[in-house]
């Protein structure tokens, strides 16, 4: 089973979709949803937090592919950091962009299957454990190894929960996209 569809690799088509009026509007709506969800993070400690905005990154990447996912992730992370009053660190913007890109490769133009959703949850867990741990260590001066082993149980415990949430949220968004006929490309300009 191939995990990457040809649509996910058609960057020319994705750029046309992203730069259309509809694409910009939809990407902006997803960025706004990301910002709203960022207010509902569950903070377990200063260094451990349960976050749900990755679901929005998966949904926008399902809709517009890796390019729209990356564009929305960059805008959404910067705006949410400014609005929540958190410390801005470019590493997190990079991490969320990478996550959205990988979600786009996994979900765009593909059927929503259990192995695909599990792979998406593994991507979120891997980026959280690797890059986010590194960024937190750099920001707060915590030892990387200790921080990794502190975050590991949370990430592993959240893996099945995140897979279930991804499956549920992406099914809902896929139905919404189909009903609104958003999955069709915009008409070509004359």
Biotite code that builds the C-alpha atoms (Angstrom):
import biotite.structure as struc

atoms = struc.array([
    struc.Atom([0.000, 0.000, 0.000], chain_id="A", res_id=1, res_name="UNK", atom_name="CA", element="C"),
    struc.Atom([1.459, 3.339, -1.033], chain_id="A", res_id=2, res_name="UNK", atom_name="CA", element="C"),
    struc.Atom([1.083, 6.068, 1.565], chain_id="A", res_id=3, res_name="UNK", atom_name="CA", element="C"),
    struc.Atom([1.609, 8.983, -0.819], chain_id="A", res_id=4, res_name="UNK", atom_name="CA", element="C"),
    struc.Atom([-0.886, 9.739, -3.582], chain_id="A", res_id=5, res_name="UNK", atom_name="CA", element="C"),
    struc.Atom([-0.008, 11.416, -6.867], chain_id="A", res_id=6, res_name="UNK", atom_name="CA", element="C"),
    struc.Atom([-2.262, 14.337, -5.853], chain_id="A", res_id=7, res_name="UNK", atom_name="CA", element="C"),
    struc.Atom([-0.127, 14.894, -2.756], chain_id="A", res_id=8, res_name="UNK", atom_name="CA", element="C"),
    struc.Atom([2.923, 15.284, -4.993], chain_id="A", res_id=9, res_name="UNK", atom_name="CA", element="C"),
    struc.Atom([1.285, 17.561, -7.580], chain_id="A", res_id=10, res_name="UNK", atom_name="CA", element="C"),
    struc.Atom([2.687, 20.819, -6.200], chain_id="A", res_id=11, res_name="UNK", atom_name="CA", element="C"),
    struc.Atom([1.713, 22.843, -9.267], chain_id="A", res_id=12, res_name="UNK", atom_name="CA", element="C"),
    struc.Atom([-1.967, 21.979, -8.758], chain_id="A", res_id=13, res_name="UNK", atom_name="CA", element="C"),
    struc.Atom([-1.667, 22.627, -5.032], chain_id="A", res_id=14, res_name="UNK", atom_name="CA", element="C"),
    struc.Atom([-0.147, 26.050, -5.593], chain_id="A", res_id=15, res_name="UNK", atom_name="CA", element="C"),
    struc.Atom([-3.010, 26.969, -7.967], chain_id="A", res_id=16, res_name="UNK", atom_name="CA", element="C"),
    struc.Atom([-5.498, 25.796, -5.337], chain_id="A", res_id=17, res_name="UNK", atom_name="CA", element="C"),
    struc.Atom([-3.712, 27.720, -2.568], chain_id="A", res_id=18, res_name="UNK", atom_name="CA", element="C"),
    struc.Atom([-3.472, 30.957, -4.565], chain_id="A", res_id=19, res_name="UNK", atom_name="CA", element="C"),
    struc.Atom([-7.116, 30.924, -5.640], chain_id="A", res_id=20, res_name="UNK", atom_name="CA", element="C"),
    struc.Atom([-9.589, 33.084, -3.751], chain_id="A", res_id=21, res_name="UNK", atom_name="CA", element="C"),
    struc.Atom([-11.289, 29.992, -2.368], chain_id="A", res_id=22, res_name="UNK", atom_name="CA", element="C"),
    struc.Atom([-7.956, 28.481, -1.322], chain_id="A", res_id=23, res_name="UNK", atom_name="CA", element="C"),
    struc.Atom([-6.834, 31.611, 0.506], chain_id="A", res_id=24, res_name="UNK", atom_name="CA", element="C"),
    struc.Atom([-10.201, 31.860, 2.272], chain_id="A", res_id=25, res_name="UNK", atom_name="CA", element="C"),
    struc.Atom([-10.178, 28.202, 3.316], chain_id="A", res_id=26, res_name="UNK", atom_name="CA", element="C"),
    struc.Atom([-6.541, 28.358, 4.462], chain_id="A", res_id=27, res_name="UNK", atom_name="CA", element="C"),
    struc.Atom([-7.402, 31.454, 6.506], chain_id="A", res_id=28, res_name="UNK", atom_name="CA", element="C"),
    struc.Atom([-10.381, 29.717, 8.083], chain_id="A", res_id=29, res_name="UNK", atom_name="CA", element="C"),
    struc.Atom([-8.210, 26.774, 9.050], chain_id="A", res_id=30, res_name="UNK", atom_name="CA", element="C"),
    struc.Atom([-5.581, 29.112, 10.495], chain_id="A", res_id=31, res_name="UNK", atom_name="CA", element="C"),
    struc.Atom([-8.338, 30.778, 12.548], chain_id="A", res_id=32, res_name="UNK", atom_name="CA", element="C"),
    struc.Atom([-9.555, 27.369, 13.772], chain_id="A", res_id=33, res_name="UNK", atom_name="CA", element="C"),
    struc.Atom([-5.989, 26.528, 14.775], chain_id="A", res_id=34, res_name="UNK", atom_name="CA", element="C"),
    struc.Atom([-5.726, 29.760, 16.759], chain_id="A", res_id=35, res_name="UNK", atom_name="CA", element="C"),
    struc.Atom([-9.037, 29.082, 18.531], chain_id="A", res_id=36, res_name="UNK", atom_name="CA", element="C"),
    struc.Atom([-7.985, 25.530, 19.423], chain_id="A", res_id=37, res_name="UNK", atom_name="CA", element="C"),
    struc.Atom([-4.651, 26.792, 20.737], chain_id="A", res_id=38, res_name="UNK", atom_name="CA", element="C"),
    struc.Atom([-6.549, 28.468, 23.576], chain_id="A", res_id=39, res_name="UNK", atom_name="CA", element="C"),
    struc.Atom([-7.756, 25.049, 24.742], chain_id="A", res_id=40, res_name="UNK", atom_name="CA", element="C"),
    struc.Atom([-4.400, 23.373, 25.350], chain_id="A", res_id=41, res_name="UNK", atom_name="CA", element="C"),
    struc.Atom([-4.181, 21.352, 28.550], chain_id="A", res_id=42, res_name="UNK", atom_name="CA", element="C"),
    struc.Atom([-1.028, 22.324, 30.449], chain_id="A", res_id=43, res_name="UNK", atom_name="CA", element="C"),
    struc.Atom([0.278, 19.516, 32.658], chain_id="A", res_id=44, res_name="UNK", atom_name="CA", element="C"),
    struc.Atom([3.510, 21.319, 33.567], chain_id="A", res_id=45, res_name="UNK", atom_name="CA", element="C"),
    struc.Atom([5.540, 24.198, 32.129], chain_id="A", res_id=46, res_name="UNK", atom_name="CA", element="C"),
    struc.Atom([7.152, 21.713, 29.727], chain_id="A", res_id=47, res_name="UNK", atom_name="CA", element="C"),
    struc.Atom([4.331, 19.226, 29.091], chain_id="A", res_id=48, res_name="UNK", atom_name="CA", element="C"),
    struc.Atom([1.118, 20.200, 27.373], chain_id="A", res_id=49, res_name="UNK", atom_name="CA", element="C"),
    struc.Atom([-1.642, 18.343, 25.551], chain_id="A", res_id=50, res_name="UNK", atom_name="CA", element="C"),
    struc.Atom([-2.400, 20.200, 22.320], chain_id="A", res_id=51, res_name="UNK", atom_name="CA", element="C"),
    struc.Atom([-5.187, 19.705, 19.788], chain_id="A", res_id=52, res_name="UNK", atom_name="CA", element="C"),
    struc.Atom([-4.363, 22.155, 16.951], chain_id="A", res_id=53, res_name="UNK", atom_name="CA", element="C"),
    struc.Atom([-2.519, 19.384, 15.090], chain_id="A", res_id=54, res_name="UNK", atom_name="CA", element="C"),
    struc.Atom([-5.994, 18.152, 14.111], chain_id="A", res_id=55, res_name="UNK", atom_name="CA", element="C"),
    struc.Atom([-6.533, 21.360, 12.158], chain_id="A", res_id=56, res_name="UNK", atom_name="CA", element="C"),
    struc.Atom([-3.155, 20.971, 10.457], chain_id="A", res_id=57, res_name="UNK", atom_name="CA", element="C"),
    struc.Atom([-4.218, 17.488, 9.371], chain_id="A", res_id=58, res_name="UNK", atom_name="CA", element="C"),
    struc.Atom([-7.561, 18.777, 8.066], chain_id="A", res_id=59, res_name="UNK", atom_name="CA", element="C"),
    struc.Atom([-6.074, 21.660, 6.068], chain_id="A", res_id=60, res_name="UNK", atom_name="CA", element="C"),
    struc.Atom([-3.459, 19.287, 4.664], chain_id="A", res_id=61, res_name="UNK", atom_name="CA", element="C"),
    struc.Atom([-6.204, 16.842, 3.698], chain_id="A", res_id=62, res_name="UNK", atom_name="CA", element="C"),
    struc.Atom([-7.976, 19.648, 1.852], chain_id="A", res_id=63, res_name="UNK", atom_name="CA", element="C"),
    struc.Atom([-5.122, 21.499, 0.183], chain_id="A", res_id=64, res_name="UNK", atom_name="CA", element="C"),
    struc.Atom([-2.146, 19.185, 0.371], chain_id="A", res_id=65, res_name="UNK", atom_name="CA", element="C"),
    struc.Atom([1.293, 19.802, 1.802], chain_id="A", res_id=66, res_name="UNK", atom_name="CA", element="C"),
    struc.Atom([1.641, 23.368, 0.447], chain_id="A", res_id=67, res_name="UNK", atom_name="CA", element="C"),
    struc.Atom([-1.581, 24.682, 1.954], chain_id="A", res_id=68, res_name="UNK", atom_name="CA", element="C"),
    struc.Atom([-0.791, 22.816, 5.159], chain_id="A", res_id=69, res_name="UNK", atom_name="CA", element="C"),
    struc.Atom([2.600, 24.505, 5.461], chain_id="A", res_id=70, res_name="UNK", atom_name="CA", element="C"),
    struc.Atom([1.216, 27.966, 4.639], chain_id="A", res_id=71, res_name="UNK", atom_name="CA", element="C"),
    struc.Atom([-1.585, 27.613, 7.184], chain_id="A", res_id=72, res_name="UNK", atom_name="CA", element="C"),
    struc.Atom([0.784, 26.216, 9.827], chain_id="A", res_id=73, res_name="UNK", atom_name="CA", element="C"),
    struc.Atom([3.163, 29.168, 9.523], chain_id="A", res_id=74, res_name="UNK", atom_name="CA", element="C"),
    struc.Atom([0.418, 31.799, 9.738], chain_id="A", res_id=75, res_name="UNK", atom_name="CA", element="C"),
    struc.Atom([-1.504, 29.964, 12.455], chain_id="A", res_id=76, res_name="UNK", atom_name="CA", element="C"),
    struc.Atom([1.507, 29.383, 14.709], chain_id="A", res_id=77, res_name="UNK", atom_name="CA", element="C"),
    struc.Atom([2.679, 32.985, 14.517], chain_id="A", res_id=78, res_name="UNK", atom_name="CA", element="C"),
    struc.Atom([-0.814, 34.415, 15.114], chain_id="A", res_id=79, res_name="UNK", atom_name="CA", element="C"),
    struc.Atom([-1.616, 31.996, 17.957], chain_id="A", res_id=80, res_name="UNK", atom_name="CA", element="C"),
    struc.Atom([1.679, 32.797, 19.671], chain_id="A", res_id=81, res_name="UNK", atom_name="CA", element="C"),
    struc.Atom([0.964, 36.522, 19.424], chain_id="A", res_id=82, res_name="UNK", atom_name="CA", element="C"),
    struc.Atom([-2.609, 36.149, 20.719], chain_id="A", res_id=83, res_name="UNK", atom_name="CA", element="C"),
    struc.Atom([-1.893, 33.704, 23.546], chain_id="A", res_id=84, res_name="UNK", atom_name="CA", element="C"),
    struc.Atom([1.032, 35.748, 24.802], chain_id="A", res_id=85, res_name="UNK", atom_name="CA", element="C"),
    struc.Atom([3.459, 32.850, 24.580], chain_id="A", res_id=86, res_name="UNK", atom_name="CA", element="C"),
    struc.Atom([7.117, 33.122, 23.746], chain_id="A", res_id=87, res_name="UNK", atom_name="CA", element="C"),
    struc.Atom([7.703, 32.955, 19.996], chain_id="A", res_id=88, res_name="UNK", atom_name="CA", element="C"),
    struc.Atom([10.346, 30.485, 18.907], chain_id="A", res_id=89, res_name="UNK", atom_name="CA", element="C"),
    struc.Atom([10.819, 29.797, 15.196], chain_id="A", res_id=90, res_name="UNK", atom_name="CA", element="C"),
    struc.Atom([11.602, 26.141, 15.890], chain_id="A", res_id=91, res_name="UNK", atom_name="CA", element="C"),
    struc.Atom([7.976, 25.446, 16.747], chain_id="A", res_id=92, res_name="UNK", atom_name="CA", element="C"),
    struc.Atom([6.843, 27.124, 13.526], chain_id="A", res_id=93, res_name="UNK", atom_name="CA", element="C"),
    struc.Atom([9.229, 24.851, 11.648], chain_id="A", res_id=94, res_name="UNK", atom_name="CA", element="C"),
    struc.Atom([7.915, 21.784, 13.527], chain_id="A", res_id=95, res_name="UNK", atom_name="CA", element="C"),
    struc.Atom([4.277, 22.557, 12.779], chain_id="A", res_id=96, res_name="UNK", atom_name="CA", element="C"),
    struc.Atom([5.133, 23.276, 9.139], chain_id="A", res_id=97, res_name="UNK", atom_name="CA", element="C"),
    struc.Atom([6.926, 19.946, 8.864], chain_id="A", res_id=98, res_name="UNK", atom_name="CA", element="C"),
    struc.Atom([3.987, 18.196, 10.533], chain_id="A", res_id=99, res_name="UNK", atom_name="CA", element="C"),
    struc.Atom([1.517, 19.805, 8.110], chain_id="A", res_id=100, res_name="UNK", atom_name="CA", element="C"),
    struc.Atom([3.714, 18.894, 5.140], chain_id="A", res_id=101, res_name="UNK", atom_name="CA", element="C"),
    struc.Atom([3.877, 15.249, 6.226], chain_id="A", res_id=102, res_name="UNK", atom_name="CA", element="C"),
    struc.Atom([0.123, 15.209, 6.945], chain_id="A", res_id=103, res_name="UNK", atom_name="CA", element="C"),
    struc.Atom([-0.404, 16.510, 3.405], chain_id="A", res_id=104, res_name="UNK", atom_name="CA", element="C"),
    struc.Atom([1.689, 13.692, 1.975], chain_id="A", res_id=105, res_name="UNK", atom_name="CA", element="C"),
    struc.Atom([-0.217, 11.121, 4.024], chain_id="A", res_id=106, res_name="UNK", atom_name="CA", element="C"),
    struc.Atom([-3.812, 12.370, 3.711], chain_id="A", res_id=107, res_name="UNK", atom_name="CA", element="C"),
    struc.Atom([-4.173, 14.469, 0.540], chain_id="A", res_id=108, res_name="UNK", atom_name="CA", element="C"),
    struc.Atom([-5.918, 12.603, -2.258], chain_id="A", res_id=109, res_name="UNK", atom_name="CA", element="C"),
    struc.Atom([-5.969, 9.334, -0.325], chain_id="A", res_id=110, res_name="UNK", atom_name="CA", element="C"),
    struc.Atom([-8.579, 7.191, 1.331], chain_id="A", res_id=111, res_name="UNK", atom_name="CA", element="C"),
    struc.Atom([-8.830, 7.580, 5.071], chain_id="A", res_id=112, res_name="UNK", atom_name="CA", element="C"),
    struc.Atom([-7.687, 4.216, 6.405], chain_id="A", res_id=113, res_name="UNK", atom_name="CA", element="C"),
    struc.Atom([-6.680, 3.024, 9.850], chain_id="A", res_id=114, res_name="UNK", atom_name="CA", element="C"),
    struc.Atom([-2.989, 2.492, 8.905], chain_id="A", res_id=115, res_name="UNK", atom_name="CA", element="C"),
    struc.Atom([-2.881, 5.980, 7.366], chain_id="A", res_id=116, res_name="UNK", atom_name="CA", element="C"),
    struc.Atom([-4.398, 7.542, 10.502], chain_id="A", res_id=117, res_name="UNK", atom_name="CA", element="C"),
    struc.Atom([-1.993, 5.620, 12.742], chain_id="A", res_id=118, res_name="UNK", atom_name="CA", element="C"),
    struc.Atom([0.887, 6.897, 10.604], chain_id="A", res_id=119, res_name="UNK", atom_name="CA", element="C"),
    struc.Atom([-0.445, 10.442, 11.060], chain_id="A", res_id=120, res_name="UNK", atom_name="CA", element="C"),
    struc.Atom([-0.542, 9.963, 14.846], chain_id="A", res_id=121, res_name="UNK", atom_name="CA", element="C"),
    struc.Atom([3.007, 8.564, 14.770], chain_id="A", res_id=122, res_name="UNK", atom_name="CA", element="C"),
    struc.Atom([4.140, 11.646, 12.811], chain_id="A", res_id=123, res_name="UNK", atom_name="CA", element="C"),
    struc.Atom([2.620, 13.944, 15.465], chain_id="A", res_id=124, res_name="UNK", atom_name="CA", element="C"),
    struc.Atom([4.179, 11.905, 18.291], chain_id="A", res_id=125, res_name="UNK", atom_name="CA", element="C"),
    struc.Atom([7.596, 11.773, 16.602], chain_id="A", res_id=126, res_name="UNK", atom_name="CA", element="C"),
    struc.Atom([7.750, 15.504, 15.943], chain_id="A", res_id=127, res_name="UNK", atom_name="CA", element="C"),
    struc.Atom([6.559, 16.260, 19.461], chain_id="A", res_id=128, res_name="UNK", atom_name="CA", element="C"),
    struc.Atom([9.168, 13.967, 20.985], chain_id="A", res_id=129, res_name="UNK", atom_name="CA", element="C"),
    struc.Atom([12.055, 15.028, 18.786], chain_id="A", res_id=130, res_name="UNK", atom_name="CA", element="C"),
    struc.Atom([11.792, 18.621, 17.619], chain_id="A", res_id=131, res_name="UNK", atom_name="CA", element="C"),
    struc.Atom([9.500, 20.024, 20.320], chain_id="A", res_id=132, res_name="UNK", atom_name="CA", element="C"),
    struc.Atom([11.658, 18.461, 23.017], chain_id="A", res_id=133, res_name="UNK", atom_name="CA", element="C"),
    struc.Atom([14.748, 19.983, 21.423], chain_id="A", res_id=134, res_name="UNK", atom_name="CA", element="C"),
    struc.Atom([13.123, 23.430, 21.175], chain_id="A", res_id=135, res_name="UNK", atom_name="CA", element="C"),
    struc.Atom([11.946, 23.300, 24.799], chain_id="A", res_id=136, res_name="UNK", atom_name="CA", element="C"),
    struc.Atom([15.431, 22.280, 25.908], chain_id="A", res_id=137, res_name="UNK", atom_name="CA", element="C"),
    struc.Atom([16.928, 25.198, 24.000], chain_id="A", res_id=138, res_name="UNK", atom_name="CA", element="C"),
    struc.Atom([14.367, 27.682, 25.327], chain_id="A", res_id=139, res_name="UNK", atom_name="CA", element="C"),
    struc.Atom([14.411, 26.706, 28.980], chain_id="A", res_id=140, res_name="UNK", atom_name="CA", element="C"),
    struc.Atom([17.876, 25.184, 29.373], chain_id="A", res_id=141, res_name="UNK", atom_name="CA", element="C"),
    struc.Atom([16.521, 21.831, 30.523], chain_id="A", res_id=142, res_name="UNK", atom_name="CA", element="C"),
    struc.Atom([18.698, 18.785, 29.899], chain_id="A", res_id=143, res_name="UNK", atom_name="CA", element="C"),
    struc.Atom([17.571, 17.220, 26.624], chain_id="A", res_id=144, res_name="UNK", atom_name="CA", element="C"),
    struc.Atom([17.709, 13.606, 27.821], chain_id="A", res_id=145, res_name="UNK", atom_name="CA", element="C"),
    struc.Atom([15.725, 14.294, 31.004], chain_id="A", res_id=146, res_name="UNK", atom_name="CA", element="C"),
    struc.Atom([13.155, 16.301, 29.068], chain_id="A", res_id=147, res_name="UNK", atom_name="CA", element="C"),
    struc.Atom([12.814, 13.535, 26.475], chain_id="A", res_id=148, res_name="UNK", atom_name="CA", element="C"),
    struc.Atom([12.112, 10.884, 29.117], chain_id="A", res_id=149, res_name="UNK", atom_name="CA", element="C"),
    struc.Atom([9.683, 13.215, 30.896], chain_id="A", res_id=150, res_name="UNK", atom_name="CA", element="C"),
    struc.Atom([7.709, 13.756, 27.678], chain_id="A", res_id=151, res_name="UNK", atom_name="CA", element="C"),
    struc.Atom([7.879, 10.162, 26.418], chain_id="A", res_id=152, res_name="UNK", atom_name="CA", element="C"),
    struc.Atom([5.069, 8.683, 28.583], chain_id="A", res_id=153, res_name="UNK", atom_name="CA", element="C"),
    struc.Atom([2.680, 11.515, 27.632], chain_id="A", res_id=154, res_name="UNK", atom_name="CA", element="C"),
    struc.Atom([3.392, 11.107, 23.920], chain_id="A", res_id=155, res_name="UNK", atom_name="CA", element="C"),
    struc.Atom([2.998, 7.338, 24.022], chain_id="A", res_id=156, res_name="UNK", atom_name="CA", element="C"),
    struc.Atom([-0.216, 7.576, 26.051], chain_id="A", res_id=157, res_name="UNK", atom_name="CA", element="C"),
    struc.Atom([-1.635, 10.138, 23.627], chain_id="A", res_id=158, res_name="UNK", atom_name="CA", element="C"),
    struc.Atom([-0.756, 8.104, 20.511], chain_id="A", res_id=159, res_name="UNK", atom_name="CA", element="C"),
    struc.Atom([-3.973, 6.016, 20.407], chain_id="A", res_id=160, res_name="UNK", atom_name="CA", element="C"),
    struc.Atom([-6.060, 9.011, 21.510], chain_id="A", res_id=161, res_name="UNK", atom_name="CA", element="C"),
    struc.Atom([-4.567, 11.155, 18.745], chain_id="A", res_id=162, res_name="UNK", atom_name="CA", element="C"),
    struc.Atom([-5.134, 8.402, 16.175], chain_id="A", res_id=163, res_name="UNK", atom_name="CA", element="C"),
    struc.Atom([-8.793, 8.176, 17.178], chain_id="A", res_id=164, res_name="UNK", atom_name="CA", element="C"),
    struc.Atom([-9.198, 11.968, 17.117], chain_id="A", res_id=165, res_name="UNK", atom_name="CA", element="C"),
    struc.Atom([-7.504, 12.187, 13.712], chain_id="A", res_id=166, res_name="UNK", atom_name="CA", element="C"),
    struc.Atom([-9.808, 9.548, 12.273], chain_id="A", res_id=167, res_name="UNK", atom_name="CA", element="C"),
    struc.Atom([-12.909, 11.225, 13.689], chain_id="A", res_id=168, res_name="UNK", atom_name="CA", element="C"),
    struc.Atom([-11.988, 14.800, 12.739], chain_id="A", res_id=169, res_name="UNK", atom_name="CA", element="C"),
    struc.Atom([-10.782, 13.935, 9.244], chain_id="A", res_id=170, res_name="UNK", atom_name="CA", element="C"),
    struc.Atom([-13.938, 11.932, 8.495], chain_id="A", res_id=171, res_name="UNK", atom_name="CA", element="C"),
    struc.Atom([-16.063, 14.892, 9.571], chain_id="A", res_id=172, res_name="UNK", atom_name="CA", element="C"),
    struc.Atom([-14.037, 17.378, 7.510], chain_id="A", res_id=173, res_name="UNK", atom_name="CA", element="C"),
    struc.Atom([-14.044, 15.093, 4.465], chain_id="A", res_id=174, res_name="UNK", atom_name="CA", element="C"),
    struc.Atom([-17.866, 14.995, 4.591], chain_id="A", res_id=175, res_name="UNK", atom_name="CA", element="C"),
    struc.Atom([-18.030, 18.773, 5.009], chain_id="A", res_id=176, res_name="UNK", atom_name="CA", element="C"),
    struc.Atom([-15.659, 19.270, 2.064], chain_id="A", res_id=177, res_name="UNK", atom_name="CA", element="C"),
    struc.Atom([-17.693, 16.922, -0.125], chain_id="A", res_id=178, res_name="UNK", atom_name="CA", element="C"),
    struc.Atom([-21.002, 18.599, 0.731], chain_id="A", res_id=179, res_name="UNK", atom_name="CA", element="C"),
    struc.Atom([-19.575, 22.050, 0.118], chain_id="A", res_id=180, res_name="UNK", atom_name="CA", element="C"),
    struc.Atom([-17.849, 20.800, -3.040], chain_id="A", res_id=181, res_name="UNK", atom_name="CA", element="C"),
    struc.Atom([-14.597, 22.270, -1.750], chain_id="A", res_id=182, res_name="UNK", atom_name="CA", element="C"),
    struc.Atom([-12.465, 19.356, -2.913], chain_id="A", res_id=183, res_name="UNK", atom_name="CA", element="C"),
    struc.Atom([-12.900, 20.418, -6.539], chain_id="A", res_id=184, res_name="UNK", atom_name="CA", element="C"),
    struc.Atom([-10.299, 22.680, -8.047], chain_id="A", res_id=185, res_name="UNK", atom_name="CA", element="C"),
    struc.Atom([-11.365, 26.240, -8.783], chain_id="A", res_id=186, res_name="UNK", atom_name="CA", element="C"),
    struc.Atom([-12.120, 26.996, -12.436], chain_id="A", res_id=187, res_name="UNK", atom_name="CA", element="C"),
    struc.Atom([-9.150, 28.116, -14.520], chain_id="A", res_id=188, res_name="UNK", atom_name="CA", element="C"),
    struc.Atom([-8.846, 31.812, -15.254], chain_id="A", res_id=189, res_name="UNK", atom_name="CA", element="C"),
    struc.Atom([-9.576, 32.823, -18.850], chain_id="A", res_id=190, res_name="UNK", atom_name="CA", element="C"),
])
